[in-house]
């Protein structure tokens, strides 16, 4: 696309579709603000007729401020005043010469007055506005609610997960396939997280081949494995003789014994565990026949059918990746379709839903064009900032609203083309202006698609414009950056992303950074000499950080003496910023600076719920929520909130009086939380025993306290807006940690405004600027993990389509997809490097180290260029070794040549391990700390100890679900989704036609847990008010309230062995009791055999067998001195009373494993009562276990009731087996 340099804002002509491409620091926001004013004046538009869009809330707020200030500045000029921006004044006056300035001033004054009506949005905000204002035409609900979490996706995943579990074959092959799913993801939530690259790119084409007959293939693998194991067991001696008496190299007796042990361990594992240990190759016939593996002059190689079996088995395993691929593609398609169906009937939408709803509405053959015309008539011109961060869905919205040809509405309502006047200026009646910089497209991991930008730019017929004047950096630094990216070798790897030299827009910044009165070199490169292999990457990073710290100490030392100045002022620590690749690197730099006596502050766009303080606060909240939970209380003690002294913690734990006092404090905090809310409780927690002062005295306290206070504010807001109880708020908090959203409010706040060195990730620094920038590891390229990524994402240049290849197999298509994805990831690294070096205003100091992945780094790829990178990728040269002399010489030579190309602007400093270089005087070099004698020192290590014990529950034992979640029927009921009814309304409303599914199950449980529910008065007509409220919370119509009320009355009046629910007072009830007890790891099958009279299970042993059994009991009641467990089940077993008879319930209890659940609950209850009742006796105090299938219960009937009271001996045996 041809580009013209935009020297003046008034040079640009408004076309129906056009681009402005901007280099870094060239003033995109300034340009948009100026063009906004031009559109108002030249097109006679109101402030609410120009659409301005960008991609983040923060950028939107900045645009609003800048446009408002530009309007005020323009008004001042038109009224004869003198603004600060003299250039804008001269340009504006020149282009409005001869016009009636009073009229123009009145127009701008009106815009200032009515600026609240301006249309400045994020793309999501704009789509929400369209759906709200044009709901009928867009086909969306009037009460559309926007949510940040995709609950529908999780619901769809859960539904499909349960359907898969229920429908897969129960033979060995079916169980093997089920195991492959659990290897991929252990729960529906994990599956959604794994497949996020697919769900976040609904526009992408999915490629990858799943196995056409997975069960048949897995059955073949199992058979081959059994044959292999059987033959080994039968003929082990003969096989051993063949191997040890052969001429194979390395088959010594000691080595062979080790291999056999490994083989035996592999053969002893479950049938679904593949035999893949490294030395399995020693048993393969292909390995034996390889001449390179024979001794010198050796001729004998082992011969036995076992080796051929091993070879066949190994060959079979090569197809195993296709089973995983098939599972992923299956779940992506079925979950996506189920979510689509759920979304059609929902009034809740995620941010992605907003985009898709608007895009689909605009594409609708009946109403789409009318909707686009309506929007275009209201907002004839749109200015889109940061367009390089767009994606195909967003671009489709733009191009449908603002077509390439300029058309206006005729009086008849039809669109008619408008002929352009014979003048240089366009007379377009509508237009889309896209402004961005493809060299700064670094957010692919968030779904941004640079190839959409390039496609849109190349499709644009109008001449493009470029911004090349850099107003951020000094002329010397601009020239140095130009030299870094100059050349014909395509440094940005993509031919469509060209680099043009930036020009200086601020000559007054020349020579502004002085050291000892002389201009400092604008770019310094510290060269870490030598070669560092993949295992030495951390060593190279440590050396790079050491050089960066040394330079920082040197500059601050000079500044302290008045020898380092910027624009005539002494250099400050706050002028310096270190840019790194990750939060982990940021922490390492901060530690190194602190060790050198330099204070630093971290600037981050990391979410506060991803911080360590969030984990610690959650643990404290769990202890406050249940002070009787010994495990949670002890874990809270280790968070550092209550003491950092291990001796103090030990004292609290083991001194009974002190521990009871601690429990009492937690109980008081619990009471305060329930009475007054979260924030009063949080303040009391911090201010008791001067804890705030103690926390403030710890290392990194500013960051810690900032995070804690930010979390507290967010929690308080969530509590108030959602009316959340303490338990609900804690669960909400846990969900935020597991799935943090992109809300700007949850981005980490800057912990200090003091004069400190800043540290930031490169991604977080985009849009910012710093006087002096340090880059310790631009050489640290993309590493290759041992396991390939499941998804390879790339753009198909021929079809202009995003491709996601699914699979980890060794096929040619997968290999090609991996190479394409790696090339695009490398191009992204180059752009990230460009963003990093262009953050600096006066000096950029970076490090170079020749390391195994340096050719796949931003600086390495930029210096090598497109052809070299493609060559290396095609040769599968992912990792460089010391022997790769040619490419290493090219890389090192390219770095060293930079100084020769631009000796006045780029300087090199050479360092090797243990050497500091000789460029600076000795007193300015950071001196290593003297070795300290081995004496008693204050502990400075980790302030919290991770818990190694795992959680188990009925759900995790039987269904591999989250052990910490309440077991509300449908969460563990495998066949729920198969029984869900068609969406049409039932003819008769009764309990059998009452909605089904997870939401309905949770709603029924909530009804029985509600504070207004009382068994003694169940069925009152007045109850329908709060019953309706509960149902609406779960999106069940209020008109089902009479059915639910009758159901609760039937339950309360049903005939139940030994007790009468209708006579149970509230004080004799304990609802939704959560329990934890230390247990051994036992398989669910063994437990079921134990309780159903089969073979007694054996106790687990050893640390790895330890677990915490956890669960939630719906209700515990006390009547006539006995305690009963009650669990509500909302399962739909049929539409007649006989479907809920005793025999039917017995079948269902065993099929779903609820009898195991009941016994686990009974073990928990007896353990609890043994500690609470001094004279506890099982026969006296335990009444039994009741499972109430509420859909089948009727007043005066025993239908729907399952009751058991196991013998005391069986419960004791089960406790001995489980409890440790």
WORA-V624944 format. One record per backbone hydrogen bond with DSSP energy under -1.0 kcal/mol. NH is the residue of the N-H (numbers start at 1). CO is the residue of the C=O. If there is no record, write none. Layout:
NH|CO, NH|CO
This chain:
4|464, 6|466, 7|5, 11|8, 18|432, 20|434, 21|465, 22|436, 23|467, 26|23, 31|27, 32|28, 33|29, 34|30, 35|31, 36|32, 37|33, 38|34, 39|35, 40|36, 41|37, 42|38, 43|39, 49|46, 51|381, 52|119, 53|383, 54|121, 60|56, 61|57, 62|58, 63|59, 64|60, 65|61, 66|62, 67|63, 68|64, 69|65, 70|66, 71|67, 72|68, 73|69, 74|70, 75|71, 76|72, 77|73, 78|74, 79|75, 80|77, 81|76, 86|84, 89|85, 90|86, 91|87, 92|88, 93|89, 94|90, 95|91, 96|92, 99|96, 101|99, 104|100, 105|101, 106|102, 107|103, 108|104, 109|105, 110|106, 111|107, 112|108, 113|109, 114|110, 115|112, 117|114, 118|115, 121|52, 123|54, 126|122, 127|123, 128|124, 129|125, 130|126, 131|127, 132|128, 133|129, 134|130, 138|134, 139|135, 140|135, 144|141, 145|347, 147|349, 151|149, 154|150, 155|151, 156|152, 157|153, 158|154, 159|155, 160|156, 161|157, 162|158, 163|159, 164|160, 165|161, 166|162, 167|163, 168|164, 175|171, 176|172, 177|173, 178|174, 179|175, 180|176, 181|177, 182|178, 183|179, 184|180, 185|181, 191|187, 192|188, 193|189, 194|190, 195|191, 196|193, 198|195, 199|195, 200|196, 201|198, 204|201, 205|802, 207|804, 211|322, 217|213, 218|214, 219|215, 220|216, 221|217, 222|218, 223|219, 224|220, 225|221, 226|222, 227|223, 228|224, 229|225, 230|226, 231|227, 232|228, 233|229, 234|230, 235|231, 239|235, 240|236, 241|237, 242|238, 243|239, 244|240, 245|241, 246|243, 247|300, 249|293, 252|250, 256|252, 257|253, 258|254, 259|255, 260|256, 261|257, 262|258, 263|259, 264|260, 265|261, 266|262, 267|263, 268|264, 273|270, 276|274, 280|277, 281|278, 282|279, 283|280, 284|281, 285|307, 288|284, 289|285, 293|290, 294|291, 295|247, 298|295, 307|304, 309|305, 310|306, 311|307, 312|308, 313|309, 314|310, 315|311, 316|312, 317|313, 319|316, 320|317, 322|319, 323|320, 324|320, 325|321, 326|322, 327|323, 328|324, 329|325, 330|326, 331|327, 332|328, 333|329, 334|330, 335|331, 336|332, 337|333, 338|334, 339|335, 340|336, 341|337, 342|338, 343|339, 344|340, 346|343, 349|145, 354|350, 355|351, 356|352, 357|353, 358|354, 359|355, 360|356, 361|357, 362|358, 363|359, 368|364, 371|367, 372|368, 373|369, 374|370, 375|371, 376|372, 377|373, 378|374, 379|375, 381|49, 382|431, 383|51, 384|433, 385|53, 387|435, 389|386, 390|387, 395|391, 396|392, 397|393, 398|394, 399|395, 400|396, 401|397, 402|398, 408|416, 410|414, 413|410, 416|408, 418|406, 423|421, 431|380, 432|16, 433|382, 434|18, 435|384, 436|20, 440|437, 441|438, 442|440, 446|443, 447|444, 448|443, 449|390, 452|449, 453|449, 454|450, 455|451, 456|452, 457|453, 458|454, 459|455, 464|2, 465|19, 466|4, 467|21, 470|503, 471|25, 474|841, 478|474, 479|475, 480|476, 481|477, 482|478, 483|479, 484|480, 485|481, 493|490, 494|492, 497|494, 503|468, 505|470, 509|506, 510|507, 512|509, 514|565, 515|518, 516|563, 518|515, 520|513, 523|905, 524|844, 525|907, 526|846, 527|909, 528|848, 529|911, 532|850, 536|533, 540|536, 541|537, 542|538, 543|539, 544|540, 545|541, 546|542, 547|543, 548|544, 549|545, 550|546, 551|547, 552|548, 553|549, 554|550, 555|551, 556|552, 557|553, 558|554, 559|555, 560|556, 562|559, 563|558, 565|514, 566|569, 567|512, 569|566, 571|564, 575|572, 576|573, 577|772, 578|758, 579|774, 580|760, 586|582, 587|583, 588|584, 589|585, 590|586, 591|587, 592|588, 593|589, 594|590, 595|591, 596|592, 597|594, 598|593, 601|757, 603|759, 608|746, 610|607, 611|608, 615|611, 616|612, 617|613, 618|614, 619|615, 620|616, 621|617, 622|618, 623|619, 624|620, 625|621, 626|622, 629|626, 630|628, 633|629, 634|630, 635|631, 636|632, 637|633, 639|636, 649|645, 650|646, 651|647, 652|648, 653|649, 654|650, 655|651, 659|655, 660|656, 661|657, 662|658, 663|659, 664|660, 665|661, 666|662, 667|663, 668|664, 669|665, 670|666, 671|667, 672|668, 673|669, 674|670, 675|671, 676|672, 677|673, 681|677, 682|678, 683|679, 684|680, 685|681, 686|682, 687|683, 688|684, 690|687, 691|688, 692|686, 694|690, 695|691, 696|692, 698|695, 701|698, 704|700, 705|701, 706|702, 707|703, 708|704, 709|705, 710|706, 711|707, 712|708, 713|709, 714|710, 715|711, 716|712, 717|713, 718|714, 719|715, 720|716, 721|717, 722|718, 723|719, 724|719, 729|725, 730|726, 731|727, 732|728, 733|729, 734|730, 735|731, 736|732, 737|733, 738|734, 739|735, 746|743, 747|744, 748|606, 756|754, 757|599, 758|576, 759|601, 760|578, 762|580, 765|761, 768|765, 770|839, 772|575, 773|843, 774|577, 775|845, 780|777, 781|779, 782|856, 792|805, 794|803, 796|801, 800|796, 801|796, 803|794, 804|205, 805|792, 806|207, 807|790, 815|811, 816|812, 817|813, 818|814, 819|815, 820|816, 821|817, 822|818, 823|819, 824|820, 825|821, 826|822, 827|823, 828|824, 829|825, 830|826, 831|827, 832|828, 833|829, 834|830, 835|831, 836|832, 837|833, 838|834, 839|836, 841|770, 842|771, 843|771, 844|522, 845|773, 846|524, 847|775, 848|526, 852|532, 854|851, 856|853, 857|854, 861|857, 862|858, 863|859, 864|860, 865|861, 866|489, 869|865, 870|866, 871|867, 872|868, 873|869, 874|870, 875|871, 876|873, 877|872, 878|876, 880|852, 884|881, 885|883, 888|884, 889|885, 890|886, 891|887, 892|888, 893|889, 894|890, 895|891, 896|892, 897|893, 898|895, 901|897, 902|898, 905|902, 906|902, 907|523, 909|525, 911|527, 915|912, 924|921, 925|922, 935|933, 952|1108, 957|953, 958|954, 959|955, 965|962, 968|966, 969|967, 971|968, 972|969, 976|973, 979|975, 979|976, 1001|997, 1002|998, 1003|999, 1004|1000, 1005|1001, 1006|1002, 1007|1003, 1008|1004, 1009|1005, 1010|1006, 1013|1010, 1017|1014, 1020|1017, 1023|1020, 1024|1021, 1025|1022, 1027|1023, 1028|1024, 1029|1025, 1030|1026, 1031|1027, 1032|1028, 1033|1029, 1035|1032, 1036|1031, 1040|1037, 1041|1038, 1044|1040, 1045|1041, 1046|1042, 1047|1043, 1048|1044, 1049|1045, 1050|1046, 1051|1047, 1052|1048, 1053|1049, 1055|1197, 1063|1060, 1064|1061, 1068|1065, 1069|1066, 1070|1116, 1072|1114, 1073|1113, 1075|1111, 1077|1109, 1079|1107, 1080|1218, 1081|1105, 1087|1083, 1088|1084, 1089|1085, 1090|1086, 1091|1087, 1092|1088, 1094|1089, 1105|1102, 1106|1103, 1107|1079, 1108|950, 1109|1077, 1110|952, 1111|1075, 1113|1073, 1115|1126, 1116|1070, 1117|1124, 1118|1068, 1119|1122, 1122|1119, 1123|1181, 1124|1117, 1125|1184, 1126|1115, 1127|1186, 1129|1188, 1139|1136, 1140|1137, 1141|1138, 1145|1141, 1146|1142, 1147|1143, 1148|1144, 1149|1145, 1150|1146, 1151|1147, 1152|1148, 1154|1149, 1155|1149, 1157|1153, 1158|1154, 1159|1155, 1160|1156, 1161|1157, 1162|1158, 1163|1159, 1164|1160, 1165|1161, 1166|1162, 1167|1163, 1168|1164, 1169|1165, 1170|1166, 1172|1168, 1173|1169, 1176|1173, 1181|1177, 1182|1178, 1183|1123, 1184|1123, 1185|1204, 1186|1125, 1187|1202, 1188|1127, 1189|1200, 1190|1129, 1190|1188, 1192|1189, 1196|1053, 1197|1194, 1200|1140, 1201|1198, 1202|1187, 1204|1185, 1211|1207, 1212|1208, 1213|1209, 1214|1210, 1215|1211, 1216|1212, 1217|1213, 1218|1214, 1219|1215, 1220|1078
